[in-house]
Amino acid sequence: MRYAVFILYLFTLQVSEGQSVVSDSLLNLASYQDQLGNTNDAIASIDQCIEIDSLAYDCYMLGAKIAQRQGDFKKVKNYLLHDSLMYYRASACHRILANVYEQEGNTAKSGKYYKLLCDSFPDQALYHRKLAQQYAKAGAVNSAFREYGKAYQLNDKDVFTILGLSEFLVKSKEYEKVDSILNAAVAYDSTNVRIKHQLAISKYRQQQYDSTCIVMKSLEGRIDFNPYQNKIYGYSLIQIDSLDDAIFYLEKSLQGEGNPEKAHYYLGIAYEERDELDNAKYHYDKAIEYAISKDIDLYHRNLAAMAHDDNDGAEKIKHLKKVYEYEPSGRNLFQLARAADEYYADKNVAKRYFQKYLNLNNQEPQLSTYARDRVATIKEYLHFKKSKSGS
C-alpha cells in the first residue's frame, strides 16, 4: 500500500512539473508575441496556458496587462478577480484594477483599490493622491482634503496634488496656505501654466486684482485663455482702470461662453466707466436676458442708477420695481417709494409704498422716520387738495 501511495505521489509530481513546463513555455511565447505586437496571438497563448495550469499566476498577470493596454477592461477583470490570485499577487492586482475602474469612471471601486494600496504602501504619495481624486469625484470633501494633504507631505512637487489641494484651499478660503503652496510651486517651476493659472484664481478670489493681472499677464501668449480666464482677467483689469484691455478680454470671453451673464455685466461696468452709456445699457440688458444667478437685481440696480442720471424717472422706477421683485428688502422698497415720490404727480402711489415700508417688521430707524414724515405730509397735502377742490 505504501508503494502505491508513493508511486501516485511521483506521478502527480511529474504531471505538475509537466504542467509547469508547458505553462512556462506558453508564458514565454505569449510574452514574445506581445513584444512583436501580435496581441491576439499572445492572448490566445495566455488562455491556453491558464487552461492547462489554473495556478499559472504569471499568465493571468500578463494577460491582464495586455488586455488593459487594449482597453478590454472586461477581460482584465476576468483575469484578475480570482481569490487565490488576489491573495498571492494582491498589490499587483490592486494597481491594475484601481486604474481600470478609474478609467471606467467607477469611483467607488477605484477608491476601494486605491485605499488598499494606501494601506499597503502608506509612504507612496501617488496612491494617496489617486485616492483623493476619487474621493473628490464622489463628493467626499473631507476625505479628499485629508488624502491630498498626505500626498503633499510625501511629495510637494506633484503638480496634480498641488492643483487638487489648492482647489480645496481656495474653496475653503484658506488663502494664506494656498498662496504658500502655489508660490513654492511657481518658484520650483515657473513655466507651469496650470499652477500659475491656479495662483491667478486664488488672487482673484481674494480680490487682489493687481496681482491677478500680473499673473495673467505672464500667461499671455503662452496659452489660449478660455472664456472663464478671459472673464476674470477682464474684470480684474476693470479694477485697475485698464478699461480698453478689460473690454478686449471680456469681449473675447463671450466667444464660446455657455453662460455669458457675468461677462455682459462686467462689460456694462466697463462701458459705463468709459461713459459709453448705450453700450453699457446694452450689456446690462444682456446680463438680465442671460441671468441664471441671483444677481439679476444688481443688473436692474445699475440700469436704475443710469436712468436716474438721465433724469428718466419712468425707466428708473421700472428697474427699481425689478430690483424689489428679485430682492424684496426693506431698503429696496424704500428706494422705490422715494423714486415714486419724485416722479409721480399722484402722491398716492408714493404713499402706498411708504406705508408698505412702515408695515414691515424690520425697519431702519432713519428710513422709518423719513417714511412716517412723508406719509403725514402726503396725507396733509391730499386733504388740502381735496378741500380746495370741494370749496
C-alpha positions as CSV (number, residue, x, y, z in Angstrom):
1,M,0.0,0.0,0.0
2,R,2.9,2.3,0.9
3,Y,4.4,1.7,-2.5
4,A,1.1,2.6,-4.3
5,V,0.9,5.9,-2.5
6,F,4.5,6.7,-3.3
7,I,4.0,5.9,-7.0
8,L,0.8,8.1,-7.0
9,Y,2.8,11.0,-5.5
10,L,5.6,10.6,-8.1
11,F,3.0,10.5,-10.9
12,T,1.3,13.7,-9.5
13,L,4.6,15.4,-9.2
14,Q,5.5,14.6,-12.7
15,V,2.2,15.8,-14.0
16,S,2.5,19.0,-12.0
17,E,6.1,19.6,-13.3
18,G,4.9,18.8,-16.8
19,Q,2.1,21.4,-16.5
20,S,4.6,23.9,-15.1
21,V,7.0,23.4,-18.0
22,V,4.2,23.8,-20.6
23,S,2.7,26.8,-18.9
24,D,6.1,28.5,-18.6
25,S,6.7,27.8,-22.3
26,L,3.3,29.3,-23.2
27,L,4.0,32.3,-21.0
28,N,7.3,32.9,-22.7
29,L,5.6,32.5,-26.1
30,A,2.9,35.0,-25.1
31,S,5.5,37.5,-23.9
32,Y,7.4,37.2,-27.2
33,Q,4.2,37.5,-29.2
34,D,3.3,40.6,-27.2
35,Q,6.7,42.2,-27.9
36,L,6.1,41.6,-31.6
37,G,2.8,43.4,-31.3
38,N,0.8,40.2,-32.0
39,T,-1.6,40.8,-29.1
40,N,-4.3,38.5,-30.3
41,D,-1.9,35.6,-30.5
42,A,-0.4,36.5,-27.2
43,I,-3.9,36.4,-25.5
44,A,-4.6,33.0,-27.2
45,S,-1.4,31.6,-25.7
46,I,-2.2,33.0,-22.3
47,D,-5.7,31.5,-22.4
48,Q,-4.2,28.2,-23.4
49,C,-1.7,28.5,-20.5
50,I,-4.4,29.1,-18.0
51,E,-6.5,26.2,-19.3
52,I,-3.5,23.9,-18.7
53,D,-2.5,25.3,-15.4
54,S,-5.1,27.3,-13.4
55,L,-2.4,28.4,-11.0
56,A,-0.2,30.0,-13.6
57,Y,-0.4,33.4,-11.9
58,D,2.2,35.0,-14.3
59,C,-0.1,34.1,-17.2
60,Y,-3.0,35.8,-15.5
61,M,-1.0,38.9,-14.8
62,L,0.5,39.2,-18.3
63,G,-3.0,38.7,-19.8
64,A,-4.4,41.5,-17.6
65,K,-1.7,43.9,-18.6
66,I,-2.1,43.2,-22.4
67,A,-5.9,43.5,-22.1
68,Q,-5.5,46.7,-20.2
69,R,-3.4,48.2,-23.0
70,Q,-6.1,47.1,-25.5
71,G,-8.8,48.8,-23.4
72,D,-10.6,45.5,-22.9
73,F,-11.5,46.1,-19.2
74,K,-13.9,43.1,-19.1
75,K,-11.1,40.7,-19.9
76,V,-8.8,42.4,-17.4
77,K,-11.3,41.8,-14.6
78,N,-11.9,38.2,-15.8
79,Y,-8.2,37.6,-15.4
80,L,-7.7,39.2,-12.1
81,L,-10.8,38.7,-10.0
82,H,-9.8,35.3,-8.6
83,D,-9.5,34.8,-4.8
84,S,-6.2,32.9,-5.0
85,L,-4.6,35.3,-7.4
86,M,-5.8,38.3,-5.4
87,Y,-4.2,36.8,-2.4
88,Y,-0.8,35.9,-3.8
89,R,-0.5,38.9,-6.1
90,A,-2.6,41.4,-4.2
91,S,-0.7,44.6,-4.8
92,A,-0.1,44.0,-8.5
93,C,-3.8,43.2,-8.9
94,H,-4.9,46.2,-6.9
95,R,-2.8,48.5,-9.1
96,I,-4.3,47.3,-12.3
97,L,-7.9,47.2,-11.0
98,A,-7.7,50.6,-9.4
99,N,-6.5,52.1,-12.7
100,V,-9.1,50.2,-14.8
101,Y,-12.0,51.2,-12.5
102,E,-10.7,54.8,-12.5
103,Q,-10.8,54.9,-16.3
104,E,-14.3,53.4,-16.3
105,G,-15.4,56.2,-14.0
106,N,-16.4,53.7,-11.3
107,T,-15.2,55.9,-8.4
108,A,-16.4,53.5,-5.7
109,K,-14.5,50.5,-7.0
110,S,-11.4,52.6,-7.9
111,G,-11.4,54.2,-4.5
112,K,-11.6,50.8,-2.9
113,Y,-8.5,49.6,-4.6
114,Y,-6.5,52.8,-4.1
115,K,-7.4,52.6,-0.4
116,L,-6.0,49.1,-0.3
117,L,-2.8,50.4,-2.0
118,C,-2.6,53.3,0.5
119,D,-2.8,50.8,3.4
120,S,-0.1,48.6,1.8
121,F,2.2,51.4,0.8
122,P,1.4,54.4,3.2
123,D,4.6,56.2,2.0
124,Q,3.6,56.2,-1.7
125,A,2.3,59.7,-2.4
126,L,0.8,58.7,-5.8
127,Y,-1.8,56.4,-4.2
128,H,-2.9,59.0,-1.7
129,R,-3.3,61.5,-4.5
130,K,-5.2,59.0,-6.6
131,L,-7.5,58.2,-3.6
132,A,-8.0,61.9,-3.0
133,Q,-9.1,62.3,-6.6
134,Q,-11.7,59.5,-6.3
135,Y,-13.0,60.9,-3.0
136,A,-13.3,64.3,-4.7
137,K,-15.3,62.9,-7.6
138,A,-17.6,61.1,-5.1
139,G,-18.2,64.4,-3.2
140,A,-16.4,63.2,0.0
141,V,-14.7,66.5,0.5
142,N,-13.2,66.0,4.0
143,S,-11.7,62.6,2.9
144,A,-10.3,64.1,-0.3
145,F,-8.8,67.0,1.5
146,R,-7.1,64.6,4.0
147,E,-5.6,62.4,1.3
148,Y,-4.4,65.4,-0.7
149,G,-2.7,66.6,2.5
150,K,-0.9,63.3,3.0
151,A,0.1,63.2,-0.7
152,Y,1.5,66.7,-0.5
153,Q,3.5,65.9,2.7
154,L,5.1,62.9,0.9
155,N,5.7,64.7,-2.4
156,D,5.3,68.5,-2.7
157,K,6.4,68.5,-6.4
158,D,3.5,66.6,-7.8
159,V,1.6,69.0,-10.0
160,F,-1.7,67.2,-9.7
161,T,-1.5,67.1,-5.9
162,I,-0.7,70.8,-5.8
163,L,-3.6,71.7,-8.0
164,G,-6.1,69.4,-6.2
165,L,-5.0,70.6,-2.8
166,S,-5.0,74.3,-3.8
167,E,-8.5,74.0,-5.2
168,F,-9.8,72.8,-1.9
169,L,-7.9,75.5,0.0
170,V,-9.4,78.2,-2.3
171,K,-12.9,76.9,-1.8
172,S,-12.4,76.9,2.0
173,K,-10.8,80.4,1.7
174,E,-7.6,79.3,3.3
175,Y,-5.7,81.8,1.1
176,E,-2.6,82.1,3.2
177,K,-2.0,78.3,2.8
178,V,-2.9,78.1,-0.8
179,D,-0.6,81.1,-1.7
180,S,2.2,79.5,0.2
181,I,1.8,76.2,-1.7
182,L,1.4,77.8,-5.1
183,N,4.2,80.4,-4.7
184,A,6.5,77.5,-3.7
185,A,5.4,75.6,-6.8
186,V,6.0,78.6,-9.1
187,A,9.4,79.1,-7.6
188,Y,10.2,75.5,-8.4
189,D,8.8,75.6,-11.9
190,S,7.9,79.0,-13.3
191,T,7.0,77.5,-16.7
192,N,4.0,75.5,-15.4
193,V,0.9,77.4,-16.7
194,R,-1.6,75.4,-14.8
195,I,-0.1,76.3,-11.5
196,K,0.2,79.9,-12.5
197,H,-3.5,79.9,-13.5
198,Q,-4.5,78.4,-10.2
199,L,-2.5,81.2,-8.5
200,A,-4.4,83.8,-10.5
201,I,-7.7,82.3,-9.4
202,S,-6.5,82.5,-5.8
203,K,-5.6,86.1,-6.2
204,Y,-8.9,86.8,-7.9
205,R,-10.9,85.2,-5.2
206,Q,-9.0,87.3,-2.6
207,Q,-9.9,90.4,-4.7
208,Q,-6.2,91.1,-5.2
209,Y,-6.9,92.3,-8.8
210,D,-3.5,93.8,-9.4
211,S,-1.8,90.5,-8.5
212,T,-4.3,88.7,-10.7
213,C,-3.4,90.9,-13.6
214,I,0.3,90.3,-13.1
215,V,-0.1,86.6,-13.1
216,M,-2.4,86.6,-16.1
217,K,-0.1,88.9,-18.0
218,S,2.7,86.4,-17.5
219,L,0.5,83.8,-19.2
220,E,-0.3,85.9,-22.3
221,G,1.0,84.3,-25.4
222,R,1.8,81.0,-23.6
223,I,-1.8,79.6,-23.6
224,D,-5.1,80.4,-25.2
225,F,-7.3,81.7,-22.5
226,N,-10.7,80.0,-22.1
227,P,-13.9,82.1,-21.5
228,Y,-13.5,81.9,-17.7
229,Q,-9.9,83.0,-17.8
230,N,-10.7,85.9,-20.1
231,K,-13.6,86.9,-17.9
232,I,-11.6,87.0,-14.6
233,Y,-8.7,88.8,-16.4
234,G,-11.1,91.3,-17.9
235,Y,-12.9,92.0,-14.6
236,S,-9.5,92.4,-12.8
237,L,-8.4,94.9,-15.5
238,I,-11.5,97.0,-14.7
239,Q,-10.5,97.2,-11.1
240,I,-7.1,98.7,-12.0
241,D,-8.7,101.1,-14.5
242,S,-7.3,99.4,-17.6
243,L,-10.7,99.7,-19.4
244,D,-9.6,99.2,-23.0
245,D,-7.8,95.9,-22.2
246,A,-10.7,94.9,-19.9
247,I,-13.2,95.3,-22.8
248,F,-10.9,93.4,-25.1
249,Y,-10.7,90.3,-22.8
250,L,-14.4,90.4,-21.8
251,E,-15.5,90.5,-25.4
252,K,-13.2,87.5,-26.0
253,S,-14.8,85.7,-23.1
254,L,-18.2,85.8,-24.8
255,Q,-16.8,83.6,-27.6
256,G,-17.9,80.0,-26.8
257,E,-19.2,81.0,-23.3
258,G,-22.1,78.8,-22.3
259,N,-23.3,81.3,-19.7
260,P,-22.3,84.9,-20.7
261,E,-24.3,86.6,-17.9
262,K,-21.3,87.8,-15.9
263,A,-19.3,88.8,-18.9
264,H,-22.1,91.1,-20.1
265,Y,-22.4,92.6,-16.6
266,Y,-18.7,93.3,-16.4
267,L,-18.8,94.8,-19.9
268,G,-21.7,97.0,-18.8
269,I,-19.5,98.3,-15.9
270,A,-16.5,98.9,-18.2
271,Y,-18.5,100.8,-20.8
272,E,-20.3,102.8,-18.1
273,E,-16.9,103.8,-16.7
274,R,-16.0,105.0,-20.2
275,D,-19.2,107.0,-20.4
276,E,-20.4,104.8,-23.4
277,L,-23.8,104.6,-21.9
278,D,-25.6,103.0,-24.8
279,N,-23.1,100.1,-24.8
280,A,-23.4,99.9,-21.1
281,K,-27.2,99.6,-21.2
282,Y,-26.9,97.0,-24.0
283,H,-24.7,94.7,-21.9
284,Y,-26.7,95.2,-18.7
285,D,-29.8,94.2,-20.6
286,K,-28.0,91.2,-22.0
287,A,-26.9,90.2,-18.5
288,I,-30.6,90.3,-17.5
289,E,-31.5,88.2,-20.6
290,Y,-29.0,85.5,-19.8
291,A,-29.3,85.7,-16.0
292,I,-29.4,82.4,-14.1
293,S,-27.7,83.7,-10.9
294,K,-29.3,85.5,-8.0
295,D,-27.6,88.8,-9.1
296,I,-30.3,89.9,-11.5
297,D,-31.4,92.6,-9.0
298,L,-27.9,94.1,-9.3
299,Y,-28.2,94.5,-13.1
300,H,-31.5,96.3,-12.7
301,R,-30.0,98.4,-10.0
302,N,-27.2,99.6,-12.3
303,L,-29.8,100.4,-15.0
304,A,-31.9,102.3,-12.5
305,A,-28.8,104.4,-11.5
306,M,-28.2,105.2,-15.2
307,A,-31.8,106.2,-15.6
308,H,-31.5,108.5,-12.6
309,D,-28.5,110.2,-14.2
310,D,-30.5,110.6,-17.4
311,N,-33.5,112.1,-15.4
312,D,-35.6,109.3,-16.8
313,G,-38.0,108.7,-13.9
314,A,-40.2,106.1,-15.6
315,E,-37.2,104.0,-16.6
316,K,-35.7,104.3,-13.1
317,I,-39.0,103.1,-11.5
318,K,-39.3,100.3,-13.9
319,H,-35.9,98.9,-12.9
320,L,-36.4,99.6,-9.2
321,K,-39.6,97.6,-9.3
322,K,-37.5,94.7,-10.7
323,V,-34.8,95.2,-8.0
324,Y,-37.5,94.9,-5.3
325,E,-39.1,91.9,-7.1
326,Y,-35.8,90.0,-7.1
327,E,-34.6,91.3,-3.8
328,P,-37.6,92.2,-1.6
329,S,-35.7,94.0,1.1
330,G,-36.9,97.0,3.1
331,R,-34.2,99.3,1.7
332,N,-35.1,98.4,-1.9
333,L,-38.8,99.1,-1.1
334,F,-37.8,102.5,0.5
335,Q,-35.8,103.4,-2.6
336,L,-38.8,102.6,-4.8
337,A,-41.0,104.8,-2.6
338,R,-38.6,107.7,-2.9
339,A,-38.4,107.3,-6.7
340,A,-42.2,107.2,-7.0
341,D,-42.5,110.3,-4.7
342,E,-40.1,112.2,-7.0
343,Y,-41.7,111.1,-10.3
344,Y,-45.4,110.7,-9.9
345,A,-47.7,113.7,-9.6
346,D,-50.2,111.4,-8.0
347,K,-48.7,111.1,-4.5
348,N,-51.0,108.2,-3.6
349,V,-48.5,105.9,-5.3
350,A,-45.6,107.1,-3.1
351,K,-47.8,107.0,0.0
352,R,-48.7,103.3,-0.7
353,Y,-45.0,102.4,-1.0
354,F,-44.0,104.3,2.1
355,Q,-46.9,102.8,4.1
356,K,-45.9,99.4,2.9
357,Y,-42.4,100.0,4.2
358,L,-43.8,101.1,7.6
359,N,-45.7,97.9,7.9
360,L,-42.5,95.8,7.7
361,N,-41.2,94.2,10.9
362,N,-37.6,95.0,10.2
363,Q,-37.1,98.8,9.6
364,E,-34.2,101.1,9.8
365,P,-34.9,104.0,12.2
366,Q,-33.7,106.7,10.0
367,L,-35.7,105.4,7.0
368,S,-38.8,104.9,9.2
369,T,-38.7,108.5,10.4
370,Y,-38.5,109.7,6.8
371,A,-41.3,107.4,5.6
372,R,-43.5,108.4,8.5
373,D,-43.0,112.1,7.9
374,R,-43.6,111.7,4.1
375,V,-46.8,109.8,4.7
376,A,-48.1,112.5,7.1
377,T,-47.1,115.2,4.7
378,I,-48.7,113.5,1.7
379,K,-51.9,112.9,3.7
380,E,-52.0,116.6,4.6
381,Y,-51.3,117.6,1.0
382,L,-54.1,115.3,-0.3
383,H,-56.5,116.5,2.3
384,F,-55.7,120.1,1.5
385,K,-56.1,119.4,-2.2
386,K,-59.4,117.7,-1.7
387,S,-60.7,120.6,0.5
388,K,-59.6,123.1,-2.1
389,S,-61.3,121.3,-4.9
390,G,-64.5,121.0,-2.9
391,S,-64.8,124.7,-2.0
